[in-house]
Amino acid sequence: MPATIDDYRCKLINKILFATSQDEVQRFIDATVKGLKERNPDDHILDRFLDKTIGSLEEFNPFDCSATQWSNIHMSKIFFNRIKTSVVKEVY
């Protein structure tokens, strides 16, 4: 059974939470975005994926996470917003 976009999102969030460094977080995000672009070059799908992932990350409470996890969440939102900005520039 093929993985859905939500499956990719859930797996990526788990990888982000348990990454040991910000470089690792960025590698996970870059690999996922690259894979999504290869499978479906539609920027609308990627934009929706980014929005939903950012939304899911914003639901985390810093009191329910370790300091490393919270830092990973924060940095991943920054990385996702950079990607969103670059996608918008490519479209327009």
Secondary structure, 3 states (H helix, E strand, C coil): CCCCHHHHHHHHHHHHHCCCCHHHHHHHHHHHHHHHHHHCCCHHHHHHHHHHHHHHHHCCCHHHCCHHHHHHHHHHHHHHHHHHHHHHHHHC
